[in-house]
């Protein structure tokens, strides 16, 4: 019943977003491709957390039905729909997050060490997806140049397939780097937690629960700052894969 209700709510919110975007003339083929790229990226990010945790002995994600590739099992109304839509509407590259998979670190065979691996599995998957997208994009552009030697330089890299690979790569670079920032509840905070002295744990946990609202507030108010932090890495990715 809860799953069906969440699906209906997600579908309703998505419909409202699409209507508003159409009325404001901010939705087009490029923005649709960006959304198509971001959904599997955030879902695979979350599924990887649950799958690695399952390999290490924690079946929480499996019991919750979160080791599925069904998008509606992972959609977070704010992170998967509203946040990317808002970024699109103000002209920025969209990114977001899926509903976090349940992970019980206490069930892991070696909680401190394996908990870190579970946390870093998500960014690792995003890095792999960015590399795969980059290789495919480079191959597609090289093939385009080889098949049309006199092609206009402005037309190199045109086409929906190359645009999709570009979106897939840049979005996954963004997701990987953003999630590696060592601020809770981002995955990079696991690095901080792994080496935090035991005496500081109680105080740390008392403030950790307030971290998500603060993080969302910062992202929504200062999106350009986030992009300034991440853009050098995105540019590095482009330099590696555009021939």
Residue pairs with C-beta under 8 A, 6 or more apart in sequence:
3 65
3 72
3 73
6 72
6 75
7 72
9 77
10 72
10 75
10 77
10 80
10 81
13 77
13 81
13 82
14 81
17 81
17 82
17 85
18 27
20 85
21 27
21 31
21 85
21 88
21 89
24 89
26 88
26 89
27 88
29 160
30 163
31 88
31 94
33 160
33 163
33 164
33 167
34 84
34 88
34 93
34 94
34 167
34 171
35 84
35 88
35 94
36 164
36 167
37 164
37 167
37 168
37 171
38 84
38 94
38 95
38 96
38 167
38 171
39 71
39 80
41 126
41 129
41 168
41 171
41 172
41 175
42 74
42 79
42 80
42 96
42 97
42 98
42 175
43 69
43 71
43 74
43 98
44 69
44 125
44 126
44 129
45 97
45 98
45 122
45 123
45 125
45 126
45 175
45 179
46 66
46 74
46 97
46 98
46 99
46 100
46 101
46 122
47 66
47 67
47 68
47 69
47 74
47 101
48 121
48 122
48 124
48 125
49 61
49 100
49 101
49 103
49 118
49 119
49 121
49 122
50 60
50 61
50 62
50 66
50 67
50 101
50 102
50 103
51 61
51 67
51 121
52 117
52 118
52 121
53 60
53 61
53 101
53 103
53 104
53 107
53 108
53 118
54 61
54 62
54 67
56 108
56 109
56 110
56 114
56 117
56 118
57 107
57 108
57 109
58 103
58 104
58 105
58 107
58 108
58 118
59 107
60 101
60 102
60 103
60 104
60 107
61 67
61 101
61 102
61 103
64 101
64 102
65 73
66 73
66 74
66 101
66 102
68 74
74 80
74 98
74 99
74 101
75 81
75 98
75 99
76 96
76 97
76 98
76 99
78 216
79 96
79 97
79 98
79 99
80 96
80 97
80 98
80 99
81 96
83 94
83 95
83 96
83 97
83 216
83 219
83 220
84 94
84 95
84 96
85 94
86 220
87 93
87 94
87 95
87 223
88 94
90 223
92 223
92 224
92 227
93 170
93 171
93 174
93 227
94 171
95 171
95 174
95 175
95 178
100 185
103 118
105 111
105 115
105 118
108 114
108 115
108 118
112 194
113 194
115 190
115 193
115 194
116 190
116 191
116 194
118 190
119 187
119 188
119 189
119 190
120 187
120 190
120 191
122 179
122 187
123 175
123 176
123 177
123 179
123 180
123 187
123 188
124 176
126 172
126 173
126 175
126 176
126 179
127 172
127 173
127 176
129 168
129 169
129 172
130 168
130 169
130 170
130 172
130 173
130 176
130 237
133 165
133 166
133 168
133 169
133 172
134 165
134 169
134 237
134 240
134 241
135 241
136 165
137 157
137 162
137 165
137 166
137 169
137 241
137 242
138 241
138 242
138 243
140 159
140 161
140 162
140 165
141 156
141 157
141 162
141 242
141 243
142 243
144 151
144 156
144 157
144 159
144 162
145 151
145 156
145 243
157 166
157 242
169 237
169 241
170 234
170 237
170 238
173 230
173 233
173 234
173 237
174 230
174 234
177 229
177 230
177 233
178 186
178 226
178 230
179 186
179 187
179 188
180 186
180 187
180 188
181 188
182 188
182 189
182 191
182 192
183 189
183 211
183 215
184 192
184 193
184 208
184 211
184 212
185 208
185 211
185 212
185 215
186 215
189 211
193 204
196 204
219 226
